[in-house]
Each structure stands twice: as structure tokens, then as C-alpha cells.
């Protein structure tokens, strides 16, 4: 399908708008909308801010008013067609008498899945799909994976020295990376539905594992949505006095059997099957998806990081490299064995790289997950 240069320009603007909701929309997708008059003037813009509030198309239509009639609408996701917590956006576009709707990607959610497009077409509205699809899919990769596979998108975040070490032999790791890289981590956390870690990390570092407003984007938010914390604690080693339990944000303690350990009311056991003496990680991901968590941010030690990689559960590896050397006795990035042949190694593809003062942020995906185009910055 052919699109004009102006079509591309307006959809790029819609994608920029969609990204504004990246810290607040979970579990909903990020969506942006631009309405353009027949004269080529933008008359309305909008983006989805949070679940339960109006969708991007509604905000854009409100801004456009009567100017929406005979206009072209650029939207990053197929307009919804069902009655959820808000009304159908497809109906709103029909009522506004728009002439043409350009959509970046179809909505895989079973309540929509093409119905929104058909509703527009049945009303005589010209519909075109497939403009900047790769960028729209990357922006909503967690939402897509949950809809299509019933699993969350797993982002594994690690910080390492030039020689691939994450901490000194005695466990000291604060700080390998600089302030800008550490602030960037808070944005990564803020986009996730949950943060995964292990009991070893909690006991060693006593982290809060929450989102703190350390960047301008986060400071601009009226309220910061705090992700659920998910901690692998099969042996019941964690105690209520640890920092991760002090802020009232829900915590899930992952275990293979219930343990009689008193915890605050906001802390819940999540029981998963035992697999070879350890918690079944894939079963955990399924349970998290059932709780409507579509993006899981993992910050953990070498054993859990290695298990996630070895079981091919990682969709995105986010690696912060600092210009430091820790030595051969320092702790490694991953702890797993069993690869005997080069043909069996885990191959990653570089998606993006970014300089953060003296540190470098590298984003990789397994080659099967790598997008065809760089993600929208």
C-alpha cells in the first residue's frame, strides 16, 4: 500500500504522542492519534494516558471539534470497537464523519481484532493499514506478546564492567554505572507492569526496587505508577524489615509451596510448580500474564539472569556497560552451563545503543525477536 510523505509525517507525530503514555498506560497499549483537515492542517491530537480513561482518538476528536468532519485520522493502533471501561473509538470516528483513517497496526486484542476496521469500512470511511507498523509494534511489544502468546515481554536489565562483571568478589556493586545510567533504569522500571528479582539480590543489596523521579520525564508526571515487585523466594529467606516491603506497593513472593512466614498485607505468595528443584519460570510468566502484566522488567543476579536466558525466556536484554575493570574474581553477568557447541550458543541482535555520560546502554533482542527497524526514540 502506498503512503505519501505527509502520511508518514503525521503517523510519526502520532507515534511520538503515543510514547507520552509509556509510563502510565499499562496494562493498556500506548496509542497516539492525529487528525488532519483536508487542507493538511493538524486540527486535533491525543494520546491514551491511563487505563480507564478516554482513548487517544477521543482526546483528538475533542480537540478537533467540528473540524474532524471530512478529515484524515492517523492512529497508531486499530480503533476499538467494544464497550469496555470506555466507549468504542470506532463509533466516535463514525459519528464525527471523518473521511479517512490510517492505522499503523491492527489490534490483536480478541475483543477488537479487525472489528474496529470493519465498523469504519461499513460506515463508508476509507481505511488504510500498515504505515510505520514496525515502530508501532515495538512501542507495544509487551501488549502484543501478551495478546498473541499469553506471556509477558521479559526485559533483562544488567549493569557490567568492561570485563563483563557485575560486582566485586565480596558482592560490592554500588556503583558500577554513573548517575545518568542509573536514572535511565528508573524509566525502564516505570514502563513495566512488574519488576522481577531474586532473594539473593534483595538480601545482598536491600533495594527498594521502585520508580523514583530521577529524570525530567518522570518528574513531569503528576503521579508515578509503581510496578508490582516479584521476588523469587522459594526458601522463605526474606524478612518483613527489608526495604522492598516498606512502601506498601504489592509484592509477590514466588514459591513452590506455601510457607508460614508472617508478612505485611500487601505481600502475597505466588505458588508455581517445582521444576527440577527450582521454581518453574515459564509457569511464573503465565501466572503474571493472567494478572494482566504484559511487560516484566528483571533486575537480578547471575543465577536468575542465566536461568532466564538459558530457558529462552528473555525478549530484550538491556545492558549498561561502564568503563571499569573489576577483575577475574568478580561476579559474572550470567551463571549457567551446558552449551557444548558453538551452534547452540544464544545469539542476540543489537537493536539500539546510547551514550549515557561515560557509560553505554546496549539493547539486544534474540534474533527471532529483533525488529526490522530501530525503535522510535
N, C-alpha and C positions, 0 to 999 in steps of 0.2 A: 504494500500500500504506500502510495506516495504522499509525503507531507512537505509542506513549504517551509522555508526558513523561518517565517513568522510563527508557524505552528510549533516548531522546535523551540523557539524563543519563549513562547508563552507556556509550554509544558515545562521547560526548565525553571521558569518562575514558580509554577505550581509545585515542583519538587522542592524548591527552596522553602516555600511556605509549609509544605508537609513536614519538613525536617524540624520546624519550630515546635512541633508537638512531641519530639522524640523522648523527652524526659517525663512526660505526663500522660500519654495516651494508653500505655499498657494497662490491660491486655488488648486494647483495640489497636488497629493499624494506624500508621501515620498517613494522613491524606491531606493534600492541598488542592485548591480549586481557584481558577482564574476565569473570569467572564469578560469577553471581549466584544465590543459593539461591532456592527457591520463596517464602521469607519476605521476599525483597527485600534480602538482605544480601550484600555482596561477600565471597566466600569464597576467591577466587584472582585474582591479577593477574600479568601477564607482558608482556615485550616482547622483540623479537628484537634481540640485541646485536651480533652479527657473523656473517659468512658462515662456515658450517661448524659453528656452534654451534646448540643447540636453538632452535626457533621459539617465538614468543610463546605459542601455545596450550599447548605442553609445559610451559613455566615456570608458566603459570597453573594447569594441571592438577596439577602437583606441589604447588603451594601449597594448592589446594582439597582434595586427597586424596579421601576418600570422600564429601565434601560436594558433589562435582561431579555425583553421580547426581541426575537429575531437575532439574538446574539449567539456567539460560539462559546461553548463551555469547555475548558481544559481541566481535567480532573485526573489525579494520579491513580485512582482505584475506581473500578466499576461502581456507579451509584447503587446504594442499597435499595431493595425492593420489598422489604419485610417490616413489620411493626415490632420493633424491639423496645428499648428504652426511649427511642426517638422515632419519629415517623419516617416513611420511605423517602429517600432523596430523589429517586426516580420520579415519584409523584410530584414533588415540588418543582422539578425541572419541567415536567409536562405542563403544570399549571402556570408556570412563568412564561410559557410559549417560546422557549428557546428554539433556535433553528438547527443547531449542530452541536454534537457532543463528541469530544476527542478524549479517549481514555488511554492511559498508559498501560494498564494491566487489568485483566479480569479478576474478580473476587472469588477466591477458592472456597470461601465460607459457604457451607451447604445451604444456608437459608437464602443465599444470593445466587452465586454460581451461574451467571448468564441471565437470570430473570430480570435484573435491572436493565440490561441492554435490550432485551426483548420488549420490555414495557416502553422504553423510549422509542424503539422502532415501530411498535404498534401504534404509537401516537403520531407517527409521521416525521419524527425527528431523525435527521441524518446522524448516524453513529459510525465512528471510526475508532479502531482499537489497535494498539501496538506501537505507540510513539514513546520512545525512551523507556521501553519495558524493562530493560536490564537494570537501569538505575532505580526504578520504582520497586522492582523485586528485591534488590539489595537493601533498600531502605526498610522493607517489611519482611526481611528474611525469616525472622522468628515467627511472625504471624503465618507466613506461607508454610513453613515446615510443620507447624502445629496442625494447620488445616489439612495438609496433604498426607502427613505421616504419623500424626498423633504423638509427636515428640517435640520438646523444646530445642531451639537453636543453642548449642553449647559454645560459649566463648571462654577459652582458657587463657587467662592473663598471667604472665610471668615477667619478672624483672631479673636480669642477669648481668654479670660482668662480661668483659670481652672473652674470657676463657670459659664462658658458659656456666658460671657458678652463681648460686642464689643466696648463699650465706657462708660465713666462715665455719670452720670445723666445730667451733663451740656454739654454733647456732645464731650468732650475732648477724643481723641483716639490715639494721637501720642506720644509715640508709644507703642502699646501693645506687639508686637513681636520685636525680635532683628534684627540686620543688615543682617544676613545671610538669615533669612526667608524673609525679605523684598526684598533682591536681587533675591531670588528664584521666587518671584512673577513676576519680570520682564521677566524671562524666560517663565513663563506661558502666560503672555501677548504676548510675541513675537511669540508664536506658533499659536495664534488666528488670525482669519480674522477680528474680531471686538471685542470691549470692551463695555459692557453694564453697565450703571449705572443710577441712578435716580437724579432728580433735587435736592432733599433733600441733597444727598451726595455732589453734586457739590457746593451747597450753603454753606454747613457746613464746608467742607474741602478745597474748591477751588483747587482740584487736577489737575495735568496735564494729568493724565491717559495715559501716553505714555510709550514707552520702552526706558529705559536708560541702558547703558552698565555697569551693576554692577556685572557681573560675567565674568569669563575668557572666557566662551563660547561666550558670547555676544560681548566682547571686541575683539575677534578674527575675527568678521565679518567685511568685507570691508564696507558694508552698512547695516543699520538696517531697515528692513521693518516695518513701523509704521501701526498698525491696525487702521481701522476706529473706531471712538468713536460714540456710540449710547446712547443718553440720553433721558430718559422719562421726557418730559416737557410739559404735556398736558395743563397746566395753563399759559404757557409763562412767567415763573418767571426768566429765565436766561437772563443775560445781556452780551453784547459783550466784556466787560472788563475782564471777568473771564479767568483764566489761560488755561482752556481747549480749548479756541478759539484762542490762541495766536501763535501756531506753524505752522499753515497752513495745518495741516492734516485734511482730511474731517471729519465733524461731522454731524450726523443725529439727528435731534430733533424730537422725536416721539410725535405726537399729534393726536387728534381725529378730529380736524378741523384746517384749516389754520388760523394763527394769524398774524396781520400786525405789526410785530416786525422786525426792521432792523438788519441784521446780516451780517458778512463778507461773501464773495463769496464762500468760501469753506464750509459754513454751509448750510445744506439743511433740509427742513421739510420733514418728512416721515409720511404721513397720514394713520392711521389704524382705523378700526371700533371701535365704542364705545360699550363696553360690561359691562352692569350694572354700568355705570357711570365712568368706567375706560378704559384705552387703552386695546384692545384685544391682549394679549401677544402671543397667538398662531398665530394669524394673522401677528403679527410682525415678528415672526420666519420665516413664509412662505415668507414674503417680503424680509427678509435678505438672505434667501436661493436663491431667484430669482436674487439677486445681487451677487451670487456666493460666499457667505460667508458660509463656512461649519463648522467653529468652532467659537463659541461665548463664550467669557470669561466675566463673570458677577462679578463685584465688586460693591456692593450696600448695602443699609441699610436694616433694618429688614422687612420693609413692602414689598419691591420689592422682596427680598430674599424669604420671606414667600409666596408671590403670586406665584413665580416660582415653589417652592416646592409643594404648595397646588394644583396647576394645573398640577402637574406631568410633568413639562417641563424640569426638571434638569436631565441630564445624568450622571453628575460627580460632586461630592461635594468635594472640596479641602479645608481642614480645618487646619489652623495653630493654635496650642494651645501653649500659653505662660504660664510659671509658676508664674502667678499672680492671685490675687483675687480682684475683683472690687466691690463686694457687691450687695445686693439685689436691690438697687435703680438704678443700672447701666443698660445700654441698652441691650436688649436680642439679640440673634442671629437671631431669626425669629419672625415675628408678624403675626400670623394667628390663627383662631379659627375654631370650627366646628367639631372636632373629638370627638365623644361621646363614642366610644367603642374601646377597645384595638385591636379588629380585623380589625379596619380601620386605624391604625397608618401607617405612612410611614416607611418602613423597608429598611435599607441600608446594604450593604455588604462591608467590608473592603478590599480594593484592594492592598494597599501598605502603609507603614509607613516609615518615615525617620527622623532621629535626625538632627536638624539644630541648633548647639550650644545648648542653653538651651530650645529651642522650639522644638515641634514635628509637623511634617507635616503628616496628615492623608488624604488618598484619598479613597472615598467611591463611589459606584455606587448603584442605585436601584437594588434590587436582580435580576430583569429581564434583566438588562444590564451588570451584572458582568461577566468579562472574566473568562474562566476556568483556565487560568494560569496568573501569575503575569506579568505585562507589562515589556518589555525589559528596563533595566536600562542603 
